[in-house]
C-alpha cells in the first residue's frame, strides 16, 4: 500500500504530461491545417497534396500508435518486467525492421503515379499528386523508426519524448510551408511532411539512447518478432485507415475541393477522440502487464476506466461539434483562400463525422485488450471490416456530393465569378442541377432549397432541415405546400407567428431569430455612447456575414420568411435613429452584398440631429428626400416614434400619439404602409408591446424586452466597432443560448 500512492502519482503525472503534449500537437495540427487552408484554400492543389498525404496518414496509425505499438510494447514490457536489458532485443530487431521499412518507402516512391491512379482515379492533377507522394514516401521509414522508439520508451515508462513527436512533426510542416510556398507551392507542404517525420525520430533519439540503448555493442538475443501477432494487428489498422482511403477515392469523383473538405472536417472532428486515445496510451503498458500476468480483474478495471475516460471526453465534444459546426470551422479555417462556401461544406461533413466519434474512440480503446495477449482475436478485424463496408457500400453507387465539392462541368469553382458569394450562386438540386430560387413576400430570393419535389432540404448556415409533404388522410399530398419539422428556429409554414393561442405558441420558433442592431456608420474619433461603427469595420462585418452563408434582410422580410418557414440563412439588419450617414456609408455596402435592412426613423426630427444624446457626438439625421431614397433602394422604413422618447414614461394618450402619428408621417412620405417599429432605448414592457400591436404594426424590435412579446418585441444583438469575426461569433452563440425558449 505504501508504494501504490507514488506509483499512482507517477501515472497521473504521465497522463497529464501526455495529455498536455498531445493537446500541443493537436493545436499545432490545427495551425498546420489553418495555414494550408489559408495558403492554398480547397482546390486541385490541396486535393493533390491530400492524396499524397494518405501515405503518412496510413503509416502513422500502423507504425506509431497501431500495429507497431500493439506488438512491441507487450514484447518490451515483458522483458522489462523480468529485469532484462533491452539492448539485445533492440540489436536483434531494429536493423531488419529498418531495412524492411526503407524498402517499403522506396517502393512507394517508385510506384507513386500508379498509386495515385489507384487511390484517386478522378483527381484533376495526378502529376502533382505523384510528385507530392514521392516527397512523403520517406515517412514510412521515419514513422516506423519513431514508432519503434516510442514503444521501447513507453515500456520503460518514459512518456515525454513519445508524446512530443506530433508537435515536432507539425512544426516541420508549418515551417516548410511558410518558407517555401512561394517557390514550391503545395510541394513545400509535402516536403514539410518528410522533414517532420525525420524530426519525430530526432526528438526521441536522446531519450532512446539513454533509457533503452542503441543497437550494437552487445550480443543480440534470439527474439522472434511475433509476425503471427503482427499480421492481425496490421490488418485491423489498415482496415481502419481504409475508411479514409475509401472516402478520398469517392471524393476524387465529386469535384474540386471535395477531398479537402473531407480532410478538414475529419481533422477537426477527431480531436476529442485523439485526446481520449492519448490518455489510454499512457495506461497501455499497465494493461499489457495485467494481461501478461493473467490478472483478468485488474485488466478489466483498467479497460473500464479507459472506456469511461473516453466517453467523458468524447460525448460533450460531439454535442459541441454538432451544434456549432459552422462557427467552429469558420473560426479555425475561414481565412485567406478558404471561403464561406468551403466552410459550409466542411461543417456539414464534420457533423456527420462527429456522430461516429464515440464508436471510434471505444473501438480504439477496447481493441488494445485483444492485441496484448499471445493470440490476437479476430473480433476487432471483423468489426473494422464491417465498418469499412458500411463506409464503402452507401458511398459507392451514387457518389453524389455530400456537403461540398465543386463540379468540373464548366468553369472551376475558383474561376467562377460567384465563388465565395453563396447568395449569388443559383441553388442546386441533388446531383448538381440548377433551379431558380424561390421568391419571398418582399419579392426577393429566399434561402436556397436543395432537393426536388415536395420534399427536400432547406440549406442554411447552421443545419440542414428536412421538409416533408403534408398528407391527406388518404395518403396523397395536401394543398398548402410542405410542412417543416420543428427545429431550433423555424415555424410551420403558413402559421401566424403572432397567434397567441396555445397552438400559436407551440408553433413559435424555439429560438428568436438573430437581428443585429446598428446605429451610425461613420468615422468618429470620440464616441462615448458607442453608437458608431466605422465604414471599414462595417464592410468587414458584412463580408463576414456573407462568408458564413448568411443573408442580411429587413425585419419585414425576416418576418415574412419565418411565416413561410423559409428563414434559414437569414439574419435581420436594423439601423436605429435614421442617421444620414446610412445613405453614403451603409447603403452601398448592403447593396453590394444583396442585403436589405430596416432603418428606424424618428419621424418628428427629419433633417435634424440626435438631440436625445447630449453626451454623444452630434449626428445629422435623414431628411425627407433621403428617407425616400432609402426606401426606393429596397430598404424597409420603420418608425422610431416622433421624438425618440422612452415609451414607459408616457401616459396612454401620449403613447398612442407617438405610435400612430409617426406611422402616418412616414407612410405618407414613402407612399406605402409602415409595418415596423423599434422601441427607443429598447424600453418595452407589456403595456408598450400591447400598444404597438394595437397601433397596427406587424413587428417591432426591442433590445432585451421585459416581457415576452413575440414579433412585437424582438430581442436584438448590439454590434459595435470592436466586433470582429470572433466577437460576432460569440454574440451569435450567446443569442442562441439566451433566447432559446419563449421570447
Phi, psi and omega in degrees: 000330182289332180271350184290320184295312177300322181292320177296321177295324178299314181291328177295317178295320179296319178295319179295316180295316179297317179298318181295315179292326177294317177298319178299314178298321179292320177297318175295326175296320174298318177299320176299311180295321178297318179295317179297319180294317181290327183278317187245348180072216178225089184213201184296328180294310180292327176299316179297315179298319184289330173296317176293329181291347176297336177296301177294330179294328176280321182292324184298305179293334180282318191254342182254300185254357186253247189299317181301314180292318182297326182273315188279324181299312176299323180297310180291326181295319178296320179294317180294322180295330179273005178077018183274151174284136183277346185298320176299320178294321178296317180297327181280330189254326187294313181301312179295325178295316179297319179296319179295318180293321178297320177296319178296322179295316179295319180296320178296319179295319180292323184267015186305312181300319180293319179296321177299315180296325180288317187277330183217073185296338182259010185293146187285328184230079182293330180295316178297321179297320179293319178297318177297322182293324178297325178287328182273346183301321179300346178295341177299314177291314183297315181293324179296316178294320178297319178293322177298312180297320180298316180297317180294317181293320180294326177294336174269008180060041173247110191249344188295307182298314177299325181287339184273354189293326181286333176294313181290328177299312181290328176299320178298317179293316181298315182297315180294321180294317180296320186271339188240359186292332179294321183269322188255347184068219183289345175299333177298321178293320178296320176297322177297326176298316179295314180295320177298322177297318176295325178295329177297321178290315182297326182293334182260348186302313180299315180294324179295315180296325184281318189258341181244308181109140180282155179293150181102160178085351177225162178281123180293146177264161179281095179249112178273117176297130183285074182297329177296329176276327182293321186300311179298322179295318179296317179298316178301313183294319180293324176296321179295315178289338179299337177297321177294319180299316180297317180299317182284332173299312178290321181298330180294342179263357186266354179116169183300130176094346184296317179299320180295318179298318178299317182294311182298319179298317181295318183297319180289315185294331186279352184304311179299321179294319179299318179296317180295321179289329177296320178293323178292332178298324180297322183270357183300316177301324178293318178298318179298319179295318179298318181289320178297326179275002181058034177266081186297317179300317180294321178296321180294319178295319180297316181293320179297320177296319179295319179293321178297315179299320179298317181294320180298324180281316192280320187297309177298323180295322178298316179300316180295319181294323180289317185287318188247031183304309182298321182293319180295314180296319181297315181294320186279323193240336190281079178215153176060239186279353181273115191264176176296325177296321176296322178298313182298316181294316181295319181296320180296316179294321182297323177300319179293317177301318187299329182295338180259008185298314183298315179300317179296319180294317180298316179297317180298325179280314187290328184296338181298326180294328181286331187258011177271333185276185182278344181234091179300140183278154176277351186294316178299323180293317179298317180297317181290325176296321176296320177296321178296319177296321178296332177282320188281317189294311180294329184276343188288307189294319189266311183054045177264152184298135173243098176088344183184188182100125180261127184290151183274351178296127182077209183288151175288157184304322185291334181267353184283136183296339182268359183296135180088354177238085185303328183290337184273345183274138176296152179291156178239140168280170177303134183095355172100003180283141183273152173216160179284140177292153176288164180244138181270184183296330181273004177086010181248160184296133176272171181303150186291143177248127178255139182104141185258181177068206183277350176242170180162193178238141174261119186274137177208180185284341189255318179197166174262125180255143184267133175253154180219148183290146170292148183240137169287164177304330180280354177111343181276164179290137180271164176288159176105005173086198186270151173260132180265128178298146181296137179217210186287316189212052174218162181244170173286132187302137178087354181283147176277115183297341182259009176298116185269007175288172179299323179294319180296320179294325179292330182272352181294143179305140180289341176232133179298144178297149180282121177233123180267141184246115173248169172234276184248143174241103186194169173273126185212119183288319182238118182216076184296335180273353177054049177257003186244136172243133181292152179303321181295315179295319180299316179299321178294321179296320179292322177297321179296317178301314181296323181293333177283355185087011178269155175234123178285134182222164173289162178294326176300314180291322177296319179298314180294321180294321177295319179296332179268000182071026186237034187264005178299133177085004181254142175226131181286140176239125181229149179228108183279152171083339178068055180285147183294335181292348177302320184295316186268333187256314186267318187302313180300323180293317179298315180295324180297328180266358184074026181266158168238173181201167174252129177250117181268115189256137173278102194294333182270004183229032180300131181076003180265214178218176187278073183292343181283353179244070184295336181271358183248181180293146178283125184229137179285147178256160177301139171265181186299318181297318181291325177299316178296324179296317179296316179296320180294335179280000177100004178276154176274137173258123178241165182269142175234035184073182179278320187230017180056059181249151177286119187293323182299340180272001182262150172282176187299319182293313180295323178298312179298321180295315180300321184284313186281318183291321178297324178294319180294316182299312182290324178297318177294327183289317185260354176076020177212162184289137176266122184244354184247150182216149173230133182284123176303135182063006182075010184283111183213104173257181181303320180296316182292321179297317179295322180292320178296318178296318181292334180284355175102004178283141180267343179203151182209147183248134172247206170237294173230085185300145181280350178212146178303130181226004180061225183286356176258009173203060182294130172288149180230160180249118180293138176237129182232187184295330184277357188273096171269190183304316182295317180291322177298318178298316179297320179292325177296316178297316179299320179298315181297324180282320184290319188254031172274117185118193183301134178219000000 
